[in-house]
């Protein structure tokens, strides 16, 4: 990423910010998922909501998120 933006990437968990920094726009479905993934990462970083988080992230939902995340990673690697 250093070659694309001319500097080392900032320390952030905000995927939308990072995409904006490298000036890449994914297709609409992937873009919507990245918004969701960005929100999910916020939810999972706060242990006080762990019980509620565990209820929401069923095995099926988590598997789906992982699968879509894999597709996003492939897309990102192609952009770099």
Beta strands, then each sheet from edge to edge (+ up, - down):
end
